[in-house]
């Protein structure tokens, strides 16, 4: 990857490969929003619940493939996701917006 990823993105990737939800408050802004599988999740408690549910359902691991910066605070991150779901592994794109040293929004598609 051309430019080093910011700390909350690296931490997000590390915690995606661990069991549990990890420390979402170290990664996401308090009012963060996540869009995944056709739904929108708001706030740290909801994001923690979403991560726990997804990990229990899919038992997945991620591998970063590439990152493309779109300005100073927006990033497109491509990852390979392998787990217990049809079509595994898949390559997904993560659109990430950063604010104040945390992920303010994450859209997985």
N, CA and C of each residue as an Amber inpcrd file, in Angstrom:
protein
   327
   0.8420000  -1.1660000   0.0000000   0.0000000   0.0000000   0.0000000
   0.8930000   1.2380000   0.0000000   0.5360000   2.1840000  -0.8750000
   1.3920000   3.3430000  -1.0940000   1.6440000   4.1620000   0.1550000
   0.6240000   4.5070000   0.8520000   0.7270000   5.3810000   2.0140000
   0.3250000   4.5850000   3.2440000   1.0080000   4.8080000   4.3160000
   0.7100000   4.0810000   5.5480000  -0.7370000   4.3420000   5.9820000
  -1.3780000   3.2990000   6.4250000  -2.7540000   3.4350000   6.8960000
  -2.7590000   4.0770000   8.2800000  -3.7650000   4.8750000   8.5780000
  -3.8440000   5.4940000   9.9040000  -4.1410000   4.4520000  10.9820000
  -3.7710000   4.7840000  12.2020000  -3.8970000   3.8590000  13.3300000
  -5.2830000   3.2360000  13.4740000  -6.3920000   3.9940000  13.3860000
  -7.6850000   3.3290000  13.5850000  -8.0100000   2.3000000  12.4990000
  -7.5000000   2.5040000  11.2900000  -7.7510000   1.5340000  10.2180000
  -6.9330000   0.2700000  10.4590000  -5.6600000   0.4140000  10.8500000
  -4.8550000  -0.7640000  11.1790000  -5.4670000  -1.5310000  12.3480000
  -5.9080000  -0.8130000  13.3580000  -6.5220000  -1.4560000  14.5170000
  -7.8080000  -2.1790000  14.1140000  -8.6080000  -1.5510000  13.2550000
  -9.8210000  -2.1820000  12.7410000  -9.4730000  -3.5060000  12.0490000
  -8.4620000  -3.4900000  11.1800000  -8.0670000  -4.7070000  10.4660000
  -7.5710000  -5.7810000  11.4250000  -6.7700000  -5.3910000  12.4140000
  -6.2730000  -6.3580000  13.4000000  -7.4260000  -6.9880000  14.1730000
  -8.3570000  -6.1530000  14.6220000  -9.4640000  -6.6680000  15.4260000
 -10.4560000  -7.4730000  14.5950000 -10.4980000  -7.2570000  13.2900000
 -11.3490000  -8.0710000  12.4360000 -10.8720000  -9.5210000  12.4240000
  -9.5980000  -9.7400000  12.7080000  -9.0500000 -11.0900000  12.6970000
  -8.9450000 -11.6980000  14.0870000  -9.6390000 -11.1130000  15.0460000
  -9.7060000 -11.6440000  16.4010000 -11.1530000 -12.0190000  16.7150000
 -11.3260000 -12.8340000  17.7020000 -12.6740000 -13.1380000  18.1640000
 -13.1960000 -11.9560000  18.9680000 -14.4960000 -11.7970000  19.0180000
 -15.0980000 -10.7060000  19.7800000 -15.1400000  -9.4170000  18.9910000
 -15.6120000  -8.3670000  19.6370000 -15.7790000  -7.0760000  18.9670000
 -14.5650000  -6.1850000  19.1260000 -13.6860000  -6.4890000  20.0860000
 -12.5360000  -5.6270000  20.3150000 -12.9540000  -4.3190000  20.9660000
 -12.0670000  -3.3700000  20.9200000 -12.3170000  -2.0550000  21.5220000
 -12.8340000  -1.0920000  20.4680000 -14.1140000  -1.1590000  20.1600000
 -14.6630000  -0.3100000  19.1080000 -14.4680000   1.1690000  19.4200000
 -14.4000000   1.5260000  20.7010000 -14.2190000   2.9370000  21.0610000
 -12.8290000   3.4450000  20.6960000 -11.8650000   2.5620000  20.4710000
 -10.5350000   2.9660000  20.0180000 -10.4830000   3.1490000  18.5040000
 -11.4890000   2.6460000  17.8120000 -11.5070000   2.6400000  16.3510000
 -12.5070000   3.6400000  15.7890000 -13.7200000   3.6250000  16.3360000
 -14.8280000   4.4040000  15.7860000 -15.1230000   5.6420000  16.6260000
 -15.5330000   6.7070000  15.9540000 -15.9980000   7.9110000  16.6350000
 -17.2910000   7.5710000  17.3810000 -17.6070000   8.2950000  18.4750000
 -18.8120000   7.9930000  19.2560000 -20.1020000   8.0040000  18.4270000
 -20.1620000   8.8490000  17.4130000 -21.3720000   8.9400000  16.5790000
 -21.1590000   8.3000000  15.2040000 -20.2400000   7.3430000  15.1240000
 -19.9010000   6.6900000  13.8500000 -21.0990000   5.9640000  13.2600000
 -21.0100000   5.7730000  11.9440000 -22.0530000   5.0780000  11.2010000
 -21.3920000   4.0130000  10.3380000 -21.9870000   2.8180000  10.3340000
 -21.5250000   1.7140000   9.4920000 -22.6810000   1.2930000   8.6050000
 -22.3790000   1.0900000   7.3050000 -23.3660000   0.5620000   6.3660000
 -22.8570000  -0.7820000   5.8650000 -23.6550000  -1.8250000   6.1140000
 -23.2590000  -3.1820000   5.7420000 -24.5040000  -4.0220000   5.5240000
 -24.4970000  -4.8320000   4.4800000 -25.5880000  -5.7580000   4.1730000
 -26.9480000  -5.0750000   4.1590000 -27.0080000  -3.8820000   3.5800000
 -28.2750000  -3.1870000   3.4090000 -28.8210000  -2.4940000   4.6380000
 -28.0550000  -2.4080000   5.6970000 -28.5440000  -1.7040000   6.8840000
 -27.5110000  -0.7120000   7.3770000 -27.9730000   0.2320000   8.1710000
 -27.1070000   1.2620000   8.7240000 -27.0780000   1.1220000  10.2370000
 -25.8770000   1.1370000  10.7830000 -25.6710000   0.9570000  12.2180000
 -25.0780000   2.2590000  12.7540000 -25.6550000   2.8040000  13.8330000
 -25.2130000   4.0840000  14.3980000 -24.7160000   3.8980000  15.8250000
 -23.5740000   4.5080000  16.1370000 -23.0960000   4.5710000  17.5170000
 -22.3100000   3.3460000  17.9520000 -21.5180000   3.5300000  19.0000000
 -20.5930000   2.4860000  19.4560000 -21.2820000   1.2200000  19.9390000
 -22.3420000   1.3390000  20.7080000 -23.0170000   0.1310000  21.2090000
 -23.5850000  -0.7000000  20.0690000 -24.1990000  -0.0380000  19.0980000
 -24.7700000  -0.7440000  17.9510000 -23.6660000  -1.3420000  17.0830000
 -22.5500000  -0.6340000  16.9280000 -21.4310000  -1.1570000  16.1420000
 -20.8350000  -2.3820000  16.8290000 -20.6870000  -2.3350000  18.1390000
 -20.1890000  -3.4980000  18.8880000 -21.1150000  -4.6970000  18.6780000
 -22.4170000  -4.4950000  18.7870000 -23.3850000  -5.5840000  18.5980000
 -23.3260000  -6.1300000  17.1700000 -23.1970000  -5.2490000  16.1880000
 -23.0930000  -5.6590000  14.7830000 -21.8520000  -6.5340000  14.5760000
 -20.7090000  -6.1040000  15.1170000 -19.4740000  -6.8760000  14.9530000
 -19.5900000  -8.2500000  15.6140000 -20.1280000  -8.2980000  16.8180000
 -20.2870000  -9.5850000  17.5130000 -21.1910000 -10.5270000  16.7190000
 -22.2870000 -10.0010000  16.2020000 -23.2200000 -10.8000000  15.4290000
 -22.5750000 -11.3180000  14.1470000 -21.8760000 -10.4480000  13.4250000
 -21.2400000 -10.8530000  12.1670000 -20.1540000 -11.8980000  12.4130000
 -19.3720000 -11.7140000  13.4650000 -18.3050000 -12.6740000  13.7560000
 -18.8820000 -14.0410000  14.1490000 -19.9510000 -14.0500000  14.9210000
 -20.5750000 -15.3100000  15.3190000 -21.2000000 -16.0180000  14.1130000
 -21.8060000 -15.2460000  13.2250000 -22.5050000 -15.8170000  12.0780000
 -21.5480000 -16.3150000  11.0000000 -20.4960000 -15.5370000  10.7030000
 -19.6470000 -15.8370000   9.5500000 -18.2440000 -16.3470000   9.8910000
 -17.7970000 -16.1830000  11.1260000 -16.4440000 -16.6000000  11.5420000
 -15.4190000 -16.2700000  10.4550000 -15.2670000 -15.0120000  10.1790000
 -14.4530000 -14.5500000   9.0560000 -13.0970000 -13.9940000   9.4800000
 -12.2290000 -13.8690000   8.4920000 -10.9240000 -13.2230000   8.6240000
 -10.7540000 -12.3050000   7.4160000  -9.9990000 -11.2340000   7.5890000
  -9.7800000 -10.2900000   6.4930000  -8.2920000 -10.1630000   6.1870000
  -8.0180000  -9.8490000   4.9370000  -6.6530000  -9.5950000   4.4810000
  -6.6850000  -8.3330000   3.6240000  -5.9780000  -7.2760000   4.0200000
  -5.9710000  -6.0610000   3.2050000  -5.2440000  -6.3030000   1.8880000
  -5.8070000  -5.7870000   0.7970000  -5.2150000  -5.9540000  -0.5210000
  -4.6510000  -4.6470000  -1.0690000  -5.4230000  -3.5660000  -0.9350000
  -4.9760000  -2.2800000  -1.4540000  -5.7250000  -1.1600000  -0.7600000
  -5.1320000   0.0180000  -0.8270000  -5.7530000   1.2120000  -0.2540000
  -5.5540000   2.3720000  -1.2110000  -6.5980000   3.1540000  -1.4010000
  -6.5330000   4.3240000  -2.2650000  -7.0910000   5.5180000  -1.4940000
  -6.2610000   6.5100000  -1.2810000  -6.6860000   7.7240000  -0.5780000
  -7.4920000   8.5980000  -1.5080000  -8.5400000   9.1740000  -0.9820000
  -9.3870000  10.1160000  -1.7100000  -9.4560000  11.3830000  -0.8750000
  -8.3970000  12.1660000  -0.9450000  -8.2790000  13.3380000  -0.0930000
  -7.5820000  12.9640000   1.1980000  -7.5860000  13.8790000   2.1470000
  -6.8430000  13.6890000   3.3960000  -7.5390000  12.7630000   4.3790000
  -8.8610000  12.6150000   4.2730000  -9.5810000  11.8780000   5.3110000
 -10.5250000  10.8010000   4.7840000 -10.3860000  10.4460000   3.5140000
 -11.2340000   9.3920000   2.9370000 -10.3530000   8.3440000   2.2730000
 -10.7610000   7.0980000   2.4420000  -9.9390000   5.9840000   1.9960000
 -10.8360000   4.8880000   1.4370000 -10.4220000   4.2980000   0.3240000
 -11.0560000   3.0880000  -0.2120000 -10.0900000   1.9490000   0.0480000
 -10.5520000   0.9860000   0.7910000  -9.7220000  -0.1430000   1.1980000
 -10.3280000  -1.4160000   0.6290000  -9.5460000  -2.1750000  -0.1240000
 -10.0010000  -3.4670000  -0.6490000  -9.4430000  -4.5560000   0.2500000
 -10.3190000  -5.4880000   0.6490000  -9.9050000  -6.5870000   1.5140000
 -10.4730000  -7.9060000   0.9890000  -9.7490000  -8.9700000   1.2250000
 -10.2470000 -10.3240000   0.9480000 -10.8340000 -10.8290000   2.2610000
 -12.0690000 -11.2920000   2.1950000 -12.7560000 -11.8010000   3.3770000
 -13.0420000 -13.2810000   3.1580000 -12.5790000 -14.0970000   4.1030000
 -12.8120000 -15.5340000   4.0410000 -13.5080000 -15.9590000   5.3290000
 -14.5440000 -16.7810000   5.1920000 -15.2730000 -17.2280000   6.3660000
 -16.3150000 -18.2610000   6.0200000 -17.2530000 -18.4390000   6.9270000
 -18.3210000 -19.4200000   6.7590000 -19.5320000 -18.7610000   6.1110000
 -19.4360000 -18.4870000   4.8180000 -20.5440000 -17.9160000   4.0630000
 -20.4010000 -18.3380000   2.6020000 -21.5110000 -18.3960000   1.8650000
 -21.4580000 -18.8150000   0.4640000 -20.5510000 -17.8880000  -0.3520000
 -19.7440000 -18.4780000  -1.2200000 -18.8780000 -17.7040000  -2.0970000
 -17.5470000 -17.3140000  -1.4910000 -17.2800000 -17.7310000  -0.2660000
 -16.0270000 -17.3780000   0.4060000 -14.8600000 -17.9880000  -0.3330000
 -13.7730000 -17.2530000  -0.4900000 -13.5560000 -15.8730000  -0.0770000
 -14.0920000 -14.8800000  -1.1170000 -14.3100000 -13.6460000  -0.6600000
 -14.7540000 -12.5660000  -1.5320000 -13.8430000 -11.3610000  -1.3160000
 -13.8260000 -10.4870000  -2.3100000 -13.1140000  -9.2170000  -2.1830000
 -14.1600000  -8.1380000  -1.9930000 -14.0180000  -7.3830000  -0.9060000
 -14.9580000  -6.3100000  -0.5900000 -14.2260000  -4.9770000  -0.5480000
 -14.9570000  -3.9390000  -0.8630000 -14.4090000  -2.5960000  -0.7800000
 -14.9980000  -1.9020000   0.4360000 -14.1320000  -1.2690000   1.2030000
 -14.5330000  -0.5130000   2.3830000 -14.3030000   0.9710000   2.0930000
 -15.3430000   1.7600000   2.1490000 -15.2110000   3.2140000   2.0270000
 -15.1680000   3.7600000   3.4520000 -14.0610000   4.4000000   3.7920000
 -13.8190000   4.8380000   5.1670000 -13.6380000   6.3470000   5.1900000
 -14.3220000   7.0120000   6.1040000 -14.1090000   8.4350000   6.3640000
 -13.5870000   8.5690000   7.7840000 -12.5490000   9.3660000   7.9400000
 -11.9150000   9.5660000   9.2400000 -12.2380000  10.9590000   9.7730000
 -12.3060000  11.0610000  11.0950000 -12.4810000  12.3560000  11.7580000
 -11.9090000  12.2560000  13.1620000 -11.0940000  13.2140000  13.5320000
 -10.5330000  13.2840000  14.8840000  -9.8600000  11.9860000  15.3240000
  -9.1110000  11.3560000  14.4120000  -8.3510000  10.1710000  14.7690000
  -9.1560000   8.8950000  14.9130000 -10.3920000   8.8840000  14.4150000
 -11.2430000   7.6950000  14.4960000 -11.9700000   7.5110000  13.1580000
 -12.5580000   6.3520000  12.9770000 -13.4080000   6.1050000  11.8030000
 -14.7670000   6.7360000  12.0750000 -15.1470000   7.6860000  11.2270000
 -16.4480000   8.3520000  11.3740000 -17.5270000   7.6090000  10.6000000
 -17.1430000   7.0200000   9.4550000 -18.0990000   6.2030000   8.7150000
 -17.3570000   5.1040000   7.9690000 -18.0500000   3.9940000   7.8380000
 -17.5310000   2.8140000   7.1550000 -18.6660000   2.2290000   6.3290000
 -18.4240000   2.1000000   5.0390000 -19.4100000   1.4510000   4.1670000
 -18.7410000   0.2480000   3.5290000 -19.3320000  -0.9230000   3.7460000
 -18.7790000  -2.1720000   3.2420000 -19.6160000  -2.6170000   2.0500000
 -18.9480000  -2.8290000   0.9250000 -19.6880000  -3.2210000  -0.2640000
 -18.8780000  -4.0880000  -1.1730000
